[in-house]
Amino acid sequence: MRVKSQWFQKGTPKTPQQTASAMAFIAWRVGQNMLKQMRTAHFSIEIGAQYFAFTREVLVFLLLVLDRIAYERMEAQARIEFVTALVRRMAEILQENEDTWLAASPAEEGNRFEQFIDLFNELAPHYGEFNFNANQLPNQLPNQLEGNFEFVRYFGFRMESVMPDKDKRWVTDQLMAIEVPEAVETLSRAIKGILQ
């Protein structure tokens, strides 16, 4: 997947918020591409609630991958500001799309912006229990994921809950063998370009 990851005005320092906004848009496109490829591979992802449940899980995963990449490339305070802005911007993008395609969420559930942030905050410590190194992942087979295996396997476990029974058995294999390596490679390339 090709994404634009260069600033128009090179050499001008960018704030963590500007970087986060650009990367949120790229991560959104990567997530949509993953969804499209899964549907092309005959996984049942119905338009509606399931579509957005799938999308939310993918986006949380992608943002946590970006957090791990940022850990390697940014100073601590810049990383905190970047990840905070990244999650907030992604929540805005997701809310705009959900509000366009789905009925308004019931008042007792809160708004979709807050729901996404709550999901990210709930899952970040779970993923935090596993190692992840973006440099180890691209172009490797599932049995060669080394330290990333558990991180990606947890993502597969989470995705099983949003898939119909016929797809539960195969979703993790598809993610580990095809979707995740491609997504991580795209994000790694993009953030490298954005941070230059």
DRENROMI-493972 format. One record per residue: residue in three letters; x, y, z of N, C-alpha, C, O, CB in turn. Coordinates in steps of 0.2 Angstrom, whole numbers, padded with zeros to 4 digits, always signed. Glycine has a CB too. Layout:
N
ALAXYZXYZXYZXYZXYZ ...
REM end
This chain:
196
MET+0004-0006+0000+0000+0000+0000+0004+0006+0000+0009+0007+0004-0005+0000+0006 ARG+0003+0011-0004+0007+0017-0005+0003+0023-0001-0003+0023-0001+0008+0019-0012 VAL+0007+0026+0003+0004+0032+0007+0009+0038+0006+0015+0037+0005+0003+0030+0014 LYS+0006+0044+0006+0010+0050+0006+0012+0051+0013+0008+0052+0018+0006+0056+0003 SER+0019+0052+0014+0022+0053+0020+0027+0058+0021+0032+0057+0024+0024+0046+0023 GLN+0027+0063+0016+0032+0068+0016+0028+0075+0017+0022+0076+0015+0036+0068+0009 TRP+0031+0079+0021+0028+0086+0022+0029+0090+0016+0035+0090+0012+0031+0089+0028 PHE+0025+0095+0014+0026+0100+0009+0032+0104+0010+0036+0105+0006+0020+0104+0008 GLN+0032+0107+0016+0038+0111+0018+0043+0107+0023+0042+0106+0029+0035+0117+0022 LYS+0048+0105+0019+0053+0101+0023+0057+0105+0027+0058+0111+0025+0057+0096+0018 GLY+0060+0103+0032+0065+0107+0036+0062+0111+0041+0065+0114+0046+0069+0111+0032 THR+0055+0112+0041+0051+0115+0046+0049+0111+0052+0046+0106+0051+0045+0119+0043 PRO+0052+0112+0058+0050+0107+0064+0042+0107+0064+0039+0112+0064+0053+0110+0070 LYS+0040+0101+0066+0033+0099+0066+0032+0097+0074+0036+0094+0077+0031+0093+0062 THR+0026+0100+0076+0024+0098+0083+0022+0091+0084+0020+0088+0078+0019+0103+0086 PRO+0022+0088+0090+0020+0081+0090+0012+0080+0088+0010+0075+0085+0020+0079+0097 GLN+0008+0086+0089+0001+0086+0087+0001+0086+0079-0004+0082+0077-0002+0092+0090 GLN+0005+0089+0076+0005+0089+0068+0007+0082+0066+0004+0080+0061+0009+0095+0066 THR+0012+0080+0069+0014+0073+0067+0009+0068+0068+0007+0063+0064+0020+0071+0070 ALA+0005+0068+0074+0000+0064+0076-0006+0064+0071-0009+0059+0069-0002+0065+0083 SER-0008+0070+0069-0013+0071+0064-0012+0068+0058-0016+0064+0055-0015+0079+0063 ALA-0006+0069+0055-0004+0066+0049-0004+0058+0049-0006+0054+0045+0003+0068+0046 MET-0001+0055+0055-0001+0048+0056-0008+0045+0057-0009+0039+0055+0004+0046+0062 ALA-0012+0049+0060-0019+0046+0061-0022+0045+0055-0026+0040+0054-0023+0051+0066 PHE-0021+0050+0050-0024+0049+0043-0022+0043+0040-0025+0039+0037-0023+0055+0039 ILE-0015+0042+0040-0012+0036+0037-0014+0030+0040-0016+0025+0037-0004+0037+0038 ALA-0014+0030+0047-0016+0024+0051-0024+0022+0049-0025+0016+0048-0016+0024+0058 TRP-0028+0027+0048-0035+0026+0046-0035+0023+0039-0039+0018+0038-0039+0033+0046 ARG-0031+0025+0034-0031+0022+0028-0028+0015+0028-0030+0010+0024-0026+0026+0023 VAL-0023+0014+0032-0020+0007+0033-0025+0002+0036-0026-0003+0033-0014+0007+0037 GLY-0029+0005+0041-0035+0001+0044-0040-0001+0039-0043-0007+0038-0038+0004+0050 GLN-0042+0004+0034-0047+0003+0029-0044-0002+0024-0048-0006+0021-0049+0009+0026 ASN-0038-0002+0022-0035-0006+0018-0035-0013+0020-0037-0018+0017-0028-0004+0016 MET-0034-0014+0027-0034-0021+0030-0041-0024+0030-0042-0030+0028-0031-0020+0037 LEU-0046-0020+0031-0053-0022+0031-0055-0024+0024-0058-0029+0023-0058-0016+0033 LYS-0053-0020+0019-0054-0022+0012-0051-0028+0010-0054-0032+0007-0052-0016+0007 GLN-0045-0029+0012-0041-0035+0010-0044-0041+0014-0045-0047+0011-0034-0035+0012 MET-0046-0041+0020-0050-0046+0023-0056-0048+0020-0058-0054+0019-0051-0044+0031 ARG-0060-0043+0018-0066-0045+0014-0065-0048+0007-0068-0052+0005-0070-0038+0013 THR-0059-0046+0004-0057-0049-0002-0055-0056-0001-0056-0060-0006-0051-0045-0006 ALA-0052-0058+0005-0051-0064+0006-0056-0068+0009-0056-0074+0012-0045-0064+0012 HIS-0062-0066+0008-0069-0069+0010-0070-0070+0017-0074-0074+0019-0069-0076+0007 PHE-0068-0065+0021-0070-0065+0028-0076-0061+0028-0076-0056+0025-0064-0062+0033 SER-0081-0063+0032-0087-0059+0033-0087-0054+0037-0086-0055+0044-0093-0064+0035 ILE-0087-0048+0035-0087-0042+0039-0092-0037+0036-0092-0034+0031-0080-0038+0039 GLU-0098-0038+0039-0104-0034+0037-0104-0027+0038-0102-0025+0044-0110-0038+0040 ILE-0107-0023+0034-0107-0016+0035-0112-0015+0041-0117-0018+0041-0110-0012+0028 GLY-0110-0010+0045-0114-0009+0051-0110-0010+0057-0104-0008+0057-0120-0014+0051 ALA-0113-0012+0063-0110-0013+0069-0103-0017+0069-0098-0015+0072-0115-0016+0074 GLN-0104-0023+0065-0098-0027+0065-0092-0024+0061-0086-0024+0063-0100-0034+0061 TYR-0094-0020+0056-0089-0017+0052-0085-0012+0057-0078-0012+0056-0092-0013+0046 PHE-0088-0008+0061-0085-0003+0065-0082-0007+0071-0077-0004+0074-0090+0002+0068 ALA-0084-0012+0074-0081-0016+0079-0074-0019+0076-0069-0018+0080-0085-0022+0081 PHE-0074-0021+0070-0068-0023+0067-0063-0017+0066-0057-0018+0068-0069-0026+0060 THR-0066-0012+0064-0062-0006+0063-0059-0003+0069-0053-0002+0070-0066+0000+0060 ARG-0063-0003+0075-0060-0001+0081-0054-0005+0084-0049-0003+0086-0066-0001+0087 GLU-0055-0012+0083-0049-0016+0085-0043-0015+0081-0038-0015+0084-0052-0024+0085 VAL-0044-0015+0075-0038-0013+0070-0035-0007+0072-0029-0007+0072-0041-0013+0063 LEU-0039-0002+0073-0036+0005+0074-0032+0005+0081-0027+0008+0081-0041+0010+0074 VAL-0035+0002+0086-0031+0002+0093-0025-0002+0092-0019+0000+0094-0036-0002+0098 PHE-0025-0008+0088-0019-0011+0087-0014-0007+0083-0008-0006+0085-0020-0018+0083 LEU-0016-0003+0078-0011+0001+0074-0008+0006+0078-0002+0008+0077-0015+0003+0068 LEU-0012+0009+0082-0010+0015+0086-0005+0012+0091+0000+0016+0093-0016+0018+0090 LEU-0006+0006+0094-0001+0004+0099+0006+0002+0095+0011+0002+0098-0004-0003+0102 VAL+0005+0000+0089+0011-0001+0085+0015+0005+0084+0021+0006+0085+0009-0004+0078 LEU+0011+0011+0082+0014+0017+0082+0017+0020+0088+0023+0023+0088+0009+0022+0079 ASP+0014+0018+0094+0017+0020+0100+0024+0016+0101+0028+0019+0104+0012+0018+0106 ARG+0024+0010+0099+0030+0006+0100+0036+0009+0095+0042+0010+0097+0029-0001+0098 ILE+0034+0011+0089+0039+0014+0085+0041+0021+0088+0047+0023+0087+0035+0015+0078 ALA+0036+0025+0090+0038+0031+0093+0042+0031+0099+0047+0035+0100+0031+0035+0095 TYR+0042+0025+0103+0046+0024+0109+0053+0024+0106+0058+0026+0110+0044+0017+0112 GLU+0054+0021+0100+0061+0020+0098+0064+0026+0095+0070+0027+0094+0061+0014+0093 ARG+0059+0031+0093+0062+0037+0089+0061+0044+0092+0063+0049+0090+0058+0037+0082 MET+0057+0044+0098+0055+0050+0101+0058+0051+0108+0058+0046+0111+0048+0052+0100 GLU+0059+0057+0110+0060+0058+0117+0053+0057+0121+0048+0057+0118+0063+0065+0119 ALA+0054+0055+0127+0048+0053+0132+0042+0058+0131+0037+0056+0130+0050+0052+0139 GLN+0044+0065+0132+0038+0069+0132+0035+0070+0126+0029+0071+0125+0041+0076+0135 ALA+0039+0070+0120+0036+0071+0114+0032+0065+0112+0027+0065+0109+0042+0072+0108 ARG+0034+0059+0114+0030+0053+0113+0024+0053+0116+0019+0051+0113+0034+0047+0115 ILE+0023+0056+0123+0017+0056+0126+0012+0061+0123+0007+0059+0122+0018+0059+0133 GLU+0015+0067+0120+0011+0071+0117+0009+0068+0110+0003+0069+0108+0015+0078+0116 PHE+0013+0065+0107+0011+0062+0100+0006+0057+0101+0001+0057+0097+0018+0059+0097 VAL+0007+0052+0106+0002+0047+0106-0005+0049+0109-0010+0047+0106+0005+0041+0111 THR-0005+0054+0113-0011+0057+0116-0015+0060+0110-0021+0059+0109-0010+0062+0121 ALA-0011+0064+0106-0014+0068+0100-0017+0063+0095-0022+0063+0092-0010+0073+0097 LEU-0013+0057+0094-0014+0052+0089-0021+0049+0091-0025+0048+0087-0008+0047+0089 VAL-0021+0047+0097-0027+0043+0099-0034+0048+0099-0039+0046+0096-0027+0041+0106 ARG-0033+0054+0101-0038+0059+0100-0040+0060+0093-0046+0060+0092-0037+0065+0104 ARG-0036+0061+0089-0037+0062+0082-0041+0056+0079-0045+0057+0075-0031+0064+0078 MET-0038+0050+0080-0041+0044+0078-0048+0043+0080-0053+0041+0076-0037+0038+0079 ALA-0049+0045+0086-0056+0045+0089-0061+0049+0085-0067+0048+0084-0056+0046+0097 GLU-0058+0055+0083-0062+0060+0080-0064+0057+0073-0070+0057+0071-0059+0067+0079 ILE-0059+0054+0069-0060+0052+0063-0065+0046+0063-0070+0046+0059-0053+0049+0060 LEU-0064+0041+0068-0069+0036+0069-0076+0038+0070-0081+0036+0067-0066+0031+0074 GLN-0076+0043+0075-0083+0045+0077-0087+0049+0071-0093+0047+0069-0083+0051+0082 GLU-0083+0052+0067-0086+0055+0061-0089+0050+0056-0094+0051+0053-0081+0060+0057 ASN-0085+0045+0055-0087+0039+0051-0093+0035+0054-0098+0034+0050-0081+0035+0049 GLU-0093+0034+0060-0098+0030+0063-0104+0034+0063-0110+0031+0062-0096+0028+0070 ASP-0104+0040+0065-0110+0045+0065-0113+0045+0058-0119+0046+0058-0108+0051+0068 THR-0109+0045+0053-0111+0045+0046-0115+0039+0044-0120+0040+0041-0106+0047+0041 TRP-0113+0033+0046-0115+0027+0044-0120+0023+0049-0124+0019+0046-0110+0022+0042 LEU-0120+0025+0055-0124+0022+0060-0128+0027+0063-0127+0033+0063-0120+0018+0065 ALA-0134+0024+0066-0138+0028+0070-0134+0031+0076-0129+0028+0078-0145+0024+0073 ALA-0137+0036+0079-0134+0039+0085-0133+0034+0091-0138+0030+0091-0137+0045+0088 SER-0128+0034+0094-0127+0029+0100-0131+0031+0105-0132+0037+0107-0119+0028+0102 PRO-0134+0026+0109-0138+0028+0115-0135+0032+0120-0129+0031+0121-0141+0021+0118 ALA-0138+0036+0123-0135+0041+0128-0131+0038+0133-0126+0040+0136-0140+0046+0131 GLU-0134+0032+0136-0131+0028+0141-0124+0025+0139-0120+0024+0143-0135+0023+0144 GLU-0123+0025+0133-0116+0022+0130-0111+0027+0130-0105+0026+0129-0117+0018+0124 GLY-0113+0034+0130-0108+0039+0129-0107+0040+0121-0110+0036+0117-0102+0038+0133 ASN-0103+0045+0120-0102+0046+0113-0096+0042+0110-0092+0039+0114-0100+0054+0111 ARG-0096+0041+0104-0091+0036+0101-0084+0038+0101-0079+0034+0102-0093+0035+0093 PHE-0083+0045+0102-0076+0048+0103-0074+0045+0110-0068+0042+0110-0076+0055+0103 GLU-0078+0046+0115-0076+0043+0122-0075+0035+0122-0071+0033+0125-0081+0045+0127 GLN-0080+0032+0118-0079+0025+0118-0073+0022+0115-0070+0017+0118-0085+0022+0114 PHE-0070+0025+0110-0064+0023+0107-0058+0025+0112-0054+0020+0112-0063+0027+0100 ILE-0058+0030+0115-0053+0032+0120-0053+0027+0125-0048+0025+0128-0053+0039+0122 ASP-0059+0025+0128-0059+0020+0133-0057+0014+0131-0053+0010+0135-0067+0020+0135 LEU-0058+0012+0125-0056+0005+0122-0048+0005+0122-0045+0000+0124-0059+0004+0115 PHE-0045+0011+0119-0038+0011+0119-0035+0011+0126-0030+0007+0127-0036+0018+0115 ASN-0038+0014+0131-0035+0014+0137-0036+0007+0141-0032+0005+0145-0038+0020+0142 GLU-0041+0004+0139-0042-0003+0142-0037-0008+0139-0035-0012+0142-0049-0005+0140 LEU-0036-0007+0132-0032-0012+0129-0024-0011+0129-0020-0016+0129-0034-0013+0122 ALA-0022-0005+0130-0015-0003+0130-0011-0007+0135-0006-0009+0134-0014+0004+0131 PRO-0014-0008+0141-0010-0012+0146-0010-0019+0144-0005-0022+0146-0013-0011+0153 HIS-0015-0022+0141-0015-0029+0139-0009-0030+0134-0005-0034+0135-0022-0031+0136 TYR-0009-0025+0129-0004-0026+0124+0003-0024+0127+0008-0027+0125-0005-0021+0118 GLY+0003-0020+0132+0009-0018+0135+0013-0024+0139+0019-0024+0140+0008-0013+0140 GLU+0009-0030+0140+0012-0035+0143+0017-0039+0138+0021-0044+0139+0007-0040+0145 PHE+0016-0037+0131+0020-0041+0126+0025-0037+0123+0024-0031+0122+0015-0044+0121 ASN+0031-0040+0121+0036-0036+0117+0034-0035+0110+0030-0039+0107+0042-0040+0117 PHE+0036-0029+0107+0035-0028+0100+0041-0024+0097+0043-0019+0100+0028-0024+0099 ASN+0043-0026+0092+0049-0023+0088+0047-0022+0081+0047-0028+0077+0056-0026+0089 ALA+0045-0017+0078+0043-0016+0072+0048-0018+0066+0046-0020+0061+0041-0009+0070 ASN+0054-0018+0068+0060-0020+0064+0060-0027+0063+0063-0030+0058+0066-0017+0066 GLN+0057-0031+0067+0057-0039+0066+0051-0041+0062+0051-0047+0060+0057-0042+0073 LEU+0046-0037+0061+0040-0040+0058+0040-0040+0051+0038-0046+0048+0035-0036+0060 PRO+0041-0035+0047+0039-0036+0040+0043-0041+0036+0048-0043+0037+0041-0029+0036 ASN+0039-0044+0032+0041-0050+0027+0043-0056+0031+0047-0060+0028+0047-0047+0023 GLN+0041-0057+0037+0042-0063+0040+0036-0068+0041+0031-0065+0041+0045-0062+0047 LEU+0037-0074+0041+0032-0079+0041+0029-0079+0048+0033-0077+0053+0034-0086+0039 PRO+0023-0082+0050+0020-0082+0056+0025-0085+0061+0025-0083+0067+0014-0085+0056 ASN+0028-0091+0060+0032-0094+0064+0039-0091+0066+0043-0094+0069+0033-0101+0062 GLN+0040-0085+0062+0046-0082+0063+0045-0075+0066+0050-0071+0065+0050-0081+0056 LEU+0040-0074+0070+0038-0067+0072+0043-0066+0079+0042-0060+0081+0031-0067+0074 GLU+0046-0071+0081+0051-0070+0087+0047-0066+0092+0042-0069+0095+0057-0066+0085 GLY+0050-0061+0095+0047-0057+0101+0040-0054+0099+0037-0052+0104+0052-0052+0103 ASN+0038-0054+0093+0032-0050+0092+0026-0055+0091+0020-0053+0091+0032-0047+0085 PHE+0027-0062+0092+0022-0066+0091+0016-0065+0096+0010-0065+0094+0025-0073+0092 GLU+0017-0064+0102+0012-0064+0107+0008-0057+0106+0002-0057+0107+0015-0064+0114 PHE+0012-0052+0104+0008-0045+0103+0003-0046+0097-0003-0044+0098+0013-0040+0101 VAL+0005-0049+0092+0001-0050+0086-0004-0056+0087-0010-0055+0085+0005-0052+0080 ARG-0002-0061+0091-0007-0066+0093-0013-0063+0097-0019-0065+0096-0004-0072+0097 TYR-0011-0059+0102-0017-0055+0106-0021-0051+0101-0027-0051+0102-0013-0051+0111 PHE-0019-0048+0096-0023-0045+0091-0028-0050+0088-0034-0048+0087-0019-0041+0086 GLY-0025-0055+0086-0029-0061+0083-0034-0063+0088-0040-0064+0086-0025-0066+0081 PHE-0033-0064+0094-0038-0066+0099-0043-0061+0100-0049-0063+0100-0034-0067+0106 ARG-0041-0054+0100-0046-0049+0100-0051-0049+0094-0057-0048+0094-0043-0042+0101 MET-0048-0050+0088-0052-0050+0082-0057-0056+0081-0062-0056+0078-0047-0050+0076 GLU-0055-0062+0085-0060-0068+0084-0066-0066+0087-0071-0068+0085-0057-0073+0089 SER-0067-0061+0092-0073-0059+0095-0078-0055+0091-0084-0055+0092-0072-0055+0102 VAL-0075-0052+0085-0079-0048+0081-0081-0052+0074-0085-0050+0070-0076-0042+0079 MET-0078-0058+0074-0079-0062+0068-0085-0067+0068-0085-0070+0074-0072-0065+0065 PRO-0088-0069+0063-0093-0074+0064-0089-0081+0065-0083-0081+0063-0097-0074+0057 ASP-0093-0086+0067-0090-0092+0069-0086-0095+0063-0081-0098+0064-0096-0097+0071 LYS-0089-0095+0057-0085-0098+0051-0078-0095+0050-0074-0098+0047-0089-0097+0045 ASP-0077-0089+0053-0070-0086+0052-0066-0086+0058-0060-0084+0057-0072-0078+0049 LYS-0068-0087+0063-0064-0087+0070-0058-0091+0069-0053-0089+0071-0069-0089+0076 ARG-0058-0097+0066-0053-0101+0066-0047-0099+0062-0041-0100+0063-0055-0108+0063 TRP-0049-0095+0057-0044-0093+0052-0041-0085+0052-0036-0083+0049-0046-0094+0045 VAL-0045-0081+0056-0043-0074+0056-0036-0073+0059-0033-0069+0056-0048-0071+0061 THR-0034-0076+0064-0027-0075+0066-0022-0077+0061-0017-0073+0061-0026-0079+0073 ASP-0023-0082+0058-0018-0084+0053-0017-0079+0047-0012-0077+0045-0020-0091+0050 GLN-0023-0076+0045-0023-0071+0040-0020-0065+0042-0016-0062+0039-0031-0070+0038 LEU-0021-0063+0048-0018-0057+0051-0011-0058+0052-0007-0053+0050-0021-0055+0058 MET-0008-0063+0055-0001-0064+0056+0003-0065+0049+0008-0063+0049+0000-0070+0060 ALA+0000-0069+0045+0004-0070+0039+0004-0065+0033+0008-0064+0030+0001-0076+0035 ILE-0002-0061+0033-0003-0056+0028-0004-0049+0030+0000-0044+0029-0008-0058+0023 GLU-0009-0048+0034-0011-0041+0035-0007-0037+0040-0005-0032+0038-0018-0041+0039 VAL-0005-0040+0045+0000-0036+0050+0006-0035+0047+0008-0029+0048+0000-0041+0057 PRO+0010-0039+0044+0016-0037+0041+0016-0032+0036+0020-0027+0036+0020-0043+0038 GLU+0011-0032+0032+0010-0026+0027+0008-0020+0031+0011-0015+0029+0004-0028+0022 ALA+0004-0020+0036+0002-0014+0039+0008-0011+0043+0009-0005+0043-0004-0015+0044 VAL+0011-0015+0046+0017-0013+0050+0022-0010+0046+0025-0004+0047+0020-0018+0055 GLU+0024-0013+0040+0029-0010+0035+0026-0003+0033+0030+0001+0032+0029-0015+0029 THR+0020-0003+0031+0017+0004+0029+0018+0009+0034+0020+0015+0033+0010+0003+0027 LEU+0016+0007+0040+0017+0012+0046+0024+0014+0047+0025+0020+0048+0013+0010+0052 SER+0028+0009+0047+0035+0011+0048+0038+0015+0043+0042+0020+0045+0039+0004+0049 ARG+0037+0014+0037+0039+0018+0031+0036+0025+0032+0040+0030+0031+0037+0015+0025 ALA+0030+0026+0034+0026+0032+0034+0029+0036+0040+0030+0042+0039+0019+0031+0035 ILE+0030+0034+0046+0032+0038+0051+0039+0040+0050+0041+0045+0053+0031+0034+0058 LYS+0043+0036+0047+0050+0038+0046+0050+0044+0041+0054+0049+0042+0054+0032+0042 GLY+0046+0044+0036+0045+0050+0032+0042+0056+0035+0045+0061+0034+0041+0048+0026 ILE+0037+0055+0040+0034+0060+0043+0039+0064+0048+0039+0070+0049+0028+0058+0047 LEU+0043+0060+0051+0048+0062+0056+0054+0065+0053+0058+0068+0057+0050+0057+0061 GLN+0055+0065+0047+0061+0068+0044+0060+0076+0044+0065+0079+0041+0062+0065+0037 
REM end
